[in-house]
Amino acid sequence: MKFTRKLLCMASVFAISAFAFAQDGDYEEEPFEPKLTIGGSAEVNARSWVDARDANGERAEVNATAIEGNPSLKINFDYEGTSSIFTGKLKFEKNSLQSGYYWDMLDEFKATAILGNWTLEAGKMRLVWGKTDKLHVLDNFNANDYTDYIFPDYNDRRIAEPMFHIVYATPFSSNLKFELVYTPVMTADRLGTGYWEPKAAKALTGNVKTMAMNSYAEKVRDAEDARIFASELKTLKDSGNNTALVSLIQQKAATLVPYGLDTTNLMTIAGTAEKATENYLNSAVTAQNLALTNLSSLSSDSSFLYPNTKQLEYGQAGFRNTFSVGPLDLGLSYYYGHLKQPSFNALKFKSTMDKYIASGSMGEDDKFLSYDKVQIFGLEGAFITPWWLGSLNTRFEFAYNMTDDKDGTDPFIHNNSLNWVAGFDRDIPIHNVNINIQTQGKYILHGDRVNDNNAVFGKSVNPLVRVITDVDSDGKDCYTNNKIVLDLTDTWYYENVKLDVKAIYGIERKDFVLMPALITRIAGGNVTVTLSGLFMWCKDENSEFDGWEHNSFAQLGVKYNF
């Protein structure tokens, strides 16, 4: 009993002391005040192409180099309240605005609410999933802007998306988190034009133009046939040779009936033939003029050939769980959406182009380009190897991409595939050198069925247009794609001077890309001067970067942060 009284007395004293301490702390703690921060950067990059270029971006014969500049201005707004954060980013970039991407001016616009263990985010935003370093196979919500290849930094070339993001951090473990993401629409990858137009896109553009010209030529021939027939009809009518006149009309009867020709009475057939021929000629000439107009529209802007992904059917959703098991940081994820580069349906190609040239319209169901539905199941991890393995900072991502073509028998939908990234980085005891090595790979399942699909479906493709029917076709029947990516850095003068050398090597297709950069910070770090460049080499036409082999350049950039 005495022990109980003493315990209660001690507890009372402890509680009173704690209360008094808390009261003192409350008086000493300054109240939180909301804070607004405004900053940004102004930047200009001047690029000199090593190979000469003509107006179309093709390699020129003259011994000259092309020089271009790309200025940009970025303004950032950050507001931080007691349990909320608001972020806005404006971007004004010459190349983006010239290409008509005006929505890019609102680069990001995000509101964050922190409610205990819950974090809620909504707005136009970027979200990175995966633990590897600037190479990912699990980061699928934001599309890539490849209009300048991969030269901009990873986050800078990602396209912000309207998005809802919910995070729940469990109270019993700070490393156990759950995420839910939903985007109501999808933005597709932006493919480059001019210097950076992919070889496959150039081939598609050529095929579309060829097919359109063929369709237009058919309209020209139809109009010429109508003119010839109208002239022959008038000549025979003026000559009074009714027998020859009726014979000519009967030869063209199948064509003229839809235009009003009455074939039920041979005595009156000539009477309705004149008006039917007039209607036929007017229709053929109108179709020719309309085809010419539609051909001009197609040449000036072919973006309507691609599906409209700003619809709810292109919404994206995903779930992610990250946690730790001993020294391992792990994550499991699931993504549902669409691939962001299009598939090509060769069987729809001719009928769609004929319809467009004839009518100037194209429904979503008519389009021969589509974005495949995909489910992606992912595993990611990060750990540090034991000292006897070099204490390497190791990361990996693995993804199983599951489309609607699980058996590999549909040539117009991408096969299922396995995708991965794995690598490490390590500080080397030589000056301030850091080395980062990663490998990125892909294995297309059922690749042995691709040629079978080509053999079956290739027979139905217009022979005037060179197309690859199966979207997974490869010139060398190689259905793996592995790259080694190296990033070597060193710094001097309190990290104000940095040398960064990146290299990419394609194992199967023998591509090689080298991107060196020398970055210098001056004026207290507010001004950054970057001298950089790119060198690219391809083995042959089957190389992944074929068509870009002569895109080597040197670049000087100046950036001011404010």
C-alpha positions in Angstrom: 0.0 0.0 0.0 2.8 2.4 0.9 4.6 1.4 -2.3 1.4 2.3 -4.3 1.1 5.7 -2.6 4.7 6.5 -3.3 4.3 5.5 -7.0 1.2 7.7 -7.3 3.0 10.5 -5.6 6.0 10.2 -7.9 3.7 10.0 -11.0 1.8 13.1 -9.8 5.1 15.1 -9.4 6.3 13.9 -12.8 3.0 14.9 -14.4 3.1 18.3 -12.8 6.7 18.9 -13.8 6.1 17.8 -17.3 3.1 20.1 -17.6 5.1 23.0 -16.2 7.9 22.2 -18.7 5.4 22.1 -21.6 4.0 25.4 -20.5 7.5 26.9 -20.5 8.1 25.4 -23.9 4.9 26.9 -25.3 5.9 30.4 -24.2 9.4 30.1 -25.6 8.4 28.6 -28.9 7.8 31.2 -31.6 4.5 30.8 -33.5 4.8 29.5 -37.1 4.2 32.0 -39.8 3.2 31.1 -43.3 6.0 31.8 -45.8 5.9 32.7 -49.5 9.1 32.2 -51.5 9.6 33.4 -55.1 12.6 32.4 -57.2 13.5 31.1 -60.6 16.2 31.2 -63.3 16.9 32.7 -66.7 19.0 30.6 -69.1 20.2 30.6 -72.6 21.9 27.8 -74.5 23.7 28.2 -77.8 24.3 25.0 -79.8 26.6 24.5 -82.7 26.0 21.4 -84.8 29.2 19.6 -85.9 27.6 18.4 -89.2 26.1 20.9 -91.6 22.4 21.0 -91.9 19.8 22.2 -94.5 16.5 23.8 -93.8 14.8 20.4 -93.3 17.4 19.3 -90.7 19.0 16.9 -93.2 22.8 16.8 -93.5 23.9 19.3 -96.1 26.7 19.0 -98.7 28.2 22.4 -98.0 30.9 22.8 -95.5 29.1 24.8 -92.9 27.7 24.4 -89.4 24.3 25.3 -88.1 24.0 27.3 -84.9 20.8 27.7 -82.8 19.9 29.3 -79.5 17.2 28.4 -76.9 16.5 31.0 -74.2 14.2 30.1 -71.3 12.7 31.8 -68.2 11.4 29.9 -65.1 9.6 31.4 -62.2 8.8 29.4 -59.0 6.3 30.2 -56.3 6.3 28.3 -53.0 3.8 28.9 -50.2 4.2 27.0 -47.0 1.5 27.0 -44.3 1.1 25.1 -41.1 -0.2 22.0 -42.8 -0.3 22.9 -46.4 2.1 23.6 -49.2 1.4 25.3 -52.5 3.9 25.1 -55.4 3.6 26.9 -58.8 6.2 26.9 -61.6 6.0 28.9 -64.8 8.2 28.2 -67.8 8.7 30.2 -70.9 11.0 28.4 -73.3 11.5 29.3 -77.0 11.6 25.9 -78.5 8.5 24.8 -76.5 6.5 27.9 -77.5 7.5 27.7 -81.1 6.3 24.1 -81.3 2.9 25.2 -80.0 3.1 23.7 -76.5 1.5 26.7 -74.8 0.2 24.6 -71.9 3.9 24.1 -70.9 4.0 27.7 -69.6 2.3 26.4 -66.5 5.0 23.9 -65.8 3.7 22.7 -62.4 0.8 23.7 -60.2 0.4 21.6 -57.0 -1.4 21.9 -53.7 -0.3 19.6 -50.8 -2.2 19.0 -47.5 -0.5 17.2 -44.6 -3.0 15.6 -42.3 -1.2 13.6 -39.7 0.0 10.4 -41.4 -1.8 11.3 -44.6 -0.4 13.5 -47.4 -2.8 14.6 -50.1 -1.6 16.2 -53.4 -3.4 17.5 -56.4 -2.6 19.5 -59.5 -0.4 19.5 -62.5 2.6 17.7 -61.3 5.5 15.3 -61.8 5.8 12.1 -59.7 8.8 9.8 -59.8 8.4 6.1 -58.9 11.4 3.8 -58.6 14.7 3.8 -56.8 17.2 3.9 -59.6 19.1 7.0 -60.7 17.4 8.9 -63.6 16.7 5.7 -65.5 13.4 4.1 -64.6 11.0 1.3 -65.8 8.5 1.9 -63.0 8.0 5.7 -63.5 5.1 5.7 -65.9 2.6 8.5 -65.0 4.5 11.3 -66.8 5.4 11.2 -70.4 8.8 12.2 -71.8 9.7 15.1 -74.0 12.1 13.8 -76.6 12.1 16.9 -78.8 15.7 17.5 -77.6 16.6 13.8 -77.4 17.7 13.0 -73.8 20.0 15.9 -73.3 17.9 17.8 -70.7 18.0 16.4 -67.2 15.5 13.6 -66.4 13.0 15.7 -64.5 13.3 18.6 -67.0 12.2 16.4 -69.9 9.2 14.9 -68.0 5.9 16.4 -68.9 3.7 17.4 -65.9 0.3 15.7 -65.7 -3.0 16.6 -63.9 -2.8 14.2 -61.0 -4.2 13.1 -57.6 -1.7 11.6 -55.2 -2.4 10.1 -51.7 0.3 8.9 -49.4 -0.2 7.1 -46.1 2.8 6.7 -43.8 2.0 4.1 -41.1 2.4 5.4 -37.5 4.2 2.2 -36.4 7.0 2.4 -39.0 8.3 5.4 -40.8 9.5 3.3 -43.6 6.2 1.6 -44.4 4.2 3.8 -46.9 1.3 3.3 -49.2 0.6 5.5 -52.3 -2.4 5.8 -54.6 -2.3 7.8 -57.8 -4.9 8.7 -60.4 -4.7 10.9 -63.5 -7.9 11.5 -65.4 -6.1 11.8 -68.8 -2.8 10.9 -70.4 -0.1 12.8 -72.2 1.8 10.8 -74.9 5.5 11.0 -75.3 6.6 14.0 -77.4 8.7 12.7 -80.3 11.3 15.0 -81.8 11.1 16.7 -85.2 13.8 18.0 -87.5 17.2 16.8 -86.1 15.6 14.6 -83.5 12.8 13.0 -85.4 13.1 9.2 -84.8 13.7 7.0 -87.8 10.4 5.1 -87.3 8.5 8.4 -87.2 10.2 9.5 -90.5 9.2 6.2 -92.1 5.6 6.7 -90.9 5.5 10.2 -92.2 6.8 9.0 -95.6 4.3 6.2 -95.7 1.4 8.6 -94.9 2.5 11.1 -97.6 2.8 8.3 -100.1 -0.6 6.8 -99.3 -2.2 10.3 -99.4 -0.6 11.1 -102.7 -1.8 7.7 -104.1 -5.4 8.5 -102.9 -5.2 11.9 -104.4 -4.0 10.5 -107.7 -7.0 8.2 -107.8 -9.3 11.3 -107.4 -7.4 13.0 -110.2 -7.9 10.0 -112.5 -11.6 9.8 -111.6 -12.0 13.4 -112.5 -10.2 13.0 -115.8 -12.3 9.9 -116.7 -15.4 11.9 -115.9 -14.3 14.8 -118.2 -13.4 12.3 -121.1 -16.8 10.6 -120.8 -18.7 13.9 -120.7 -16.9 15.0 -123.9 -17.5 11.7 -125.7 -21.2 11.7 -124.7 -21.6 15.3 -126.0 -19.9 14.4 -129.3 -22.1 11.3 -130.0 -25.2 13.3 -129.0 -24.3 16.1 -131.4 -23.6 13.5 -134.2 -27.1 11.9 -133.8 -25.6 8.4 -133.7 -28.1 7.1 -131.1 -26.9 3.5 -131.3 -23.3 4.4 -130.4 -24.7 6.8 -127.8 -26.7 4.2 -126.0 -23.8 1.7 -126.2 -21.5 4.3 -124.5 -24.0 5.0 -121.8 -24.5 1.2 -121.1 -20.7 0.8 -120.7 -20.8 3.5 -118.0 -24.2 2.5 -116.5 -22.9 1.2 -113.2 -21.1 4.4 -112.5 -23.9 6.7 -113.6 -26.9 5.0 -111.9 -26.0 6.6 -108.5 -26.1 10.0 -110.2 -29.6 9.6 -111.7 -29.3 7.4 -114.8 -32.5 5.4 -115.5 -31.7 2.1 -117.3 -35.2 0.6 -117.2 -36.1 2.0 -120.7 -33.6 2.1 -123.5 -35.8 4.7 -125.3 -35.3 7.2 -122.5 -31.9 6.3 -121.3 -30.2 9.0 -123.3 -32.5 11.6 -121.7 -31.4 10.8 -118.1 -27.7 10.2 -119.1 -27.0 13.9 -119.8 -28.0 15.0 -116.3 -26.4 12.0 -114.7 -23.1 12.7 -116.5 -23.2 16.3 -115.3 -23.7 15.2 -111.7 -21.0 12.6 -112.1 -18.5 15.2 -113.5 -19.3 17.7 -110.8 -18.9 15.1 -108.0 -15.6 13.9 -109.4 -14.2 17.4 -109.8 -15.4 18.3 -106.3 -13.8 15.2 -104.8 -10.5 16.1 -106.6 -10.5 19.6 -105.1 -11.5 18.4 -101.7 -8.7 15.8 -101.8 -6.2 18.5 -102.7 -7.4 20.6 -99.7 -7.2 17.7 -97.4 -3.7 16.8 -98.7 -2.6 20.3 -97.9 -4.0 20.1 -94.4 -2.3 16.8 -93.8 1.1 18.3 -94.9 0.8 21.3 -92.6 -0.4 19.4 -89.5 -0.6 15.6 -89.1 -1.1 15.6 -85.4 -4.8 14.6 -85.8 -3.6 11.2 -87.0 -2.8 10.4 -83.4 -5.5 9.4 -80.9 -6.9 12.0 -78.6 -5.6 11.0 -75.2 -7.3 13.9 -73.3 -10.3 11.6 -72.6 -11.3 9.7 -69.4 -10.7 6.4 -71.2 -6.9 7.2 -71.1 -6.9 7.8 -67.3 -4.1 6.3 -65.3 -4.1 4.7 -61.9 -1.5 3.1 -59.7 -0.6 1.7 -56.2 2.7 1.6 -54.5 4.0 0.1 -51.2 7.5 0.9 -50.0 9.0 -0.7 -46.9 12.3 -1.8 -45.4 13.4 -5.3 -44.5 16.7 -5.2 -42.6 19.2 -3.3 -44.8 16.9 -3.5 -47.9 14.6 -0.7 -49.0 12.0 -2.3 -51.1 8.9 -1.4 -53.1 6.0 -3.1 -54.9 3.9 -1.2 -57.4 1.1 -1.6 -59.9 0.3 0.7 -62.8 -2.7 0.7 -65.1 -2.8 2.9 -68.2 -1.5 3.0 -71.7 1.9 2.9 -73.4 3.0 6.4 -74.4 4.4 5.6 -77.8 1.9 4.5 -80.5 1.3 1.2 -82.2 0.7 1.1 -86.0 -2.2 -0.9 -87.5 -1.3 -1.7 -91.2 -4.7 -3.1 -92.0 -6.4 0.2 -91.2 -3.9 2.3 -93.0 -5.1 2.5 -96.6 -8.9 2.6 -95.7 -8.3 5.4 -93.2 -6.2 7.5 -95.6 -8.7 7.0 -98.4 -11.5 8.1 -96.1 -9.6 11.2 -95.0 -8.6 12.3 -98.5 -12.2 11.8 -99.6 -14.0 13.4 -96.7 -11.5 15.4 -94.7 -12.7 13.6 -91.5 -11.3 10.8 -89.4 -13.1 9.3 -86.4 -11.2 7.9 -83.4 -12.1 4.3 -84.4 -10.7 4.9 -87.9 -7.2 5.8 -86.7 -4.4 3.4 -87.6 -2.3 4.7 -84.6 -3.2 3.6 -81.1 -1.7 3.6 -77.6 -1.8 0.0 -76.2 -3.4 -0.6 -72.8 -0.9 -1.9 -70.3 -0.6 -3.2 -66.8 2.8 -2.9 -65.1 3.8 -5.0 -62.1 6.9 -3.7 -60.4 9.6 -4.5 -57.8 12.2 -2.0 -56.7 15.0 -2.0 -54.2 18.0 -0.2 -52.8 20.8 -1.4 -50.5 24.5 -1.0 -49.7 26.6 -4.0 -50.3 28.9 -5.3 -47.5 32.4 -3.8 -47.2 33.9 -6.8 -48.8 31.9 -6.1 -51.9 33.0 -2.5 -52.1 30.2 -0.8 -50.0 28.4 0.0 -53.3 25.2 2.1 -53.2 23.1 -0.4 -55.2 19.6 0.1 -56.8 17.3 -1.9 -59.1 13.9 -1.8 -60.7 12.1 -4.7 -62.4 8.8 -4.5 -64.3 6.5 -6.9 -66.1 4.6 -5.1 -68.8 1.3 -6.9 -69.6 -0.6 -5.8 -72.7 -3.7 -7.3 -74.3 -1.4 -9.4 -76.6 -0.3 -12.0 -74.0 0.3 -14.7 -76.6 2.2 -12.5 -79.1 -0.3 -13.3 -81.9 -1.7 -9.7 -82.5 0.8 -7.9 -84.8 -0.8 -4.5 -84.0 -0.3 -4.6 -80.2 3.0 -4.8 -78.4 3.9 -8.1 -76.9 4.3 -8.5 -73.1 7.8 -7.7 -72.0 10.3 -7.8 -69.1 12.1 -4.5 -68.3 14.8 -3.7 -65.7 17.3 -1.2 -64.5 20.1 -2.1 -62.1 23.2 -0.3 -61.0 25.4 1.3 -58.4 27.4 4.4 -57.6 30.6 4.7 -55.5 32.9 7.4 -54.4 36.4 6.6 -55.6 39.4 7.5 -53.4 40.8 9.7 -56.2 40.2 13.4 -55.7 36.3 13.8 -55.6 35.5 11.2 -58.2 32.1 9.4 -58.2 31.3 6.7 -60.6 27.7 5.6 -61.4 27.1 2.5 -63.6 23.7 1.3 -64.5 22.3 -1.2 -67.0 18.9 -0.9 -68.6 17.3 -3.9 -70.4 14.2 -5.1 -72.1 13.2 -8.6 -73.2 10.1 -9.0 -75.5 8.2 -12.2 -74.9 7.1 -14.4 -77.8 9.6 -12.7 -80.1 9.7 -15.9 -82.2 6.1 -15.2 -83.3 6.8 -11.8 -84.8 8.0 -13.0 -88.2 5.0 -15.4 -88.4 2.7 -12.4 -87.9 4.6 -10.5 -90.7 4.2 -13.4 -93.1 0.4 -13.7 -92.4 -0.6 -10.0 -92.3 2.0 -8.6 -94.7 0.0 -9.9 -97.7 -2.8 -7.5 -97.0 -0.7 -4.4 -96.9 -0.7 -2.0 -99.9 2.5 -3.0 -101.8 3.2 0.7 -102.7 3.9 1.5 -99.1 6.8 -0.1 -97.1 5.5 -0.9 -93.6 6.4 -3.3 -90.9 3.2 -5.0 -89.9 4.1 -6.4 -86.4 4.9 -3.5 -84.0 7.6 -5.5 -82.3 9.5 -6.2 -85.6 13.3 -5.9 -85.5 15.6 -5.8 -88.5 17.9 -8.5 -87.0 15.2 -10.5 -85.2 16.7 -9.4 -81.9 14.1 -9.1 -79.2 16.4 -7.9 -76.3 17.7 -4.5 -75.8 20.4 -3.9 -73.2 22.4 -0.7 -72.6 25.2 0.2 -70.2 25.0 3.8 -68.9 28.1 5.4 -67.2 28.2 8.7 -65.3 31.6 9.8 -64.1 31.9 13.1 -62.0 34.6 15.0 -60.3 34.6 18.4 -58.6 37.1 21.2 -57.7 37.2 24.5 -55.8 34.6 23.6 -53.2 32.3 22.0 -55.8 32.2 25.2 -57.9 33.7 23.4 -60.8 32.3 20.0 -61.9 33.3 17.7 -64.7 30.4 15.3 -65.7 30.9 12.7 -68.4 28.0 10.5 -69.4 28.2 7.6 -71.8 25.6 5.1 -73.2 26.5 1.9 -75.0 23.9 -0.4 -76.7 25.1 -4.0 -76.4 23.0 -5.6 -79.1 22.9 -2.8 -81.6 26.3 -1.2 -80.9 25.1 2.4 -80.4 27.4 4.7 -78.6 26.6 8.1 -77.1 29.1 10.4 -75.2 27.9 13.5 -73.3 30.6 15.5 -71.6 30.0 18.6 -69.6 32.1 21.2 -67.7 30.0 23.1 -65.2 31.3 26.2 -63.4 29.5 28.2 -60.7 30.4 31.9 -60.2 28.9 35.0 -58.5 28.3 33.1 -55.3 26.7 30.2 -57.1 24.0 32.3 -58.7 25.5 32.0 -62.2 26.3 28.7 -63.8 28.2 28.4 -67.1 28.1 25.0 -68.8 30.2 23.9 -71.7 28.8 20.6 -72.9 28.4 18.4 -76.0 27.2 15.2 -77.5 28.8 12.7 -79.8 26.8 9.8 -81.3 27.9 6.8 -83.3 25.8 4.0 -84.8 27.0 0.8 -86.3 24.4 0.3 -89.1 20.8 1.0 -90.0 19.6 -1.5 -87.4 21.0 0.6 -84.6 18.5 2.1 -82.2 19.8 5.6 -82.8 20.2 5.3 -86.6 19.1 8.5 -88.2 20.7 10.6 -85.4 24.3 9.6 -86.1 25.2 13.0 -87.4 23.6 14.9 -84.5 26.8 15.6 -82.7 27.0 19.1 -81.3 28.8 21.5 -78.9 26.8 23.7 -76.5 27.5 26.7 -74.3 24.9 27.6 -71.7 24.6 30.4 -69.1 22.1 30.2 -66.3 21.3 32.8 -63.6 19.4 31.8 -60.5 17.4 34.3 -58.6 
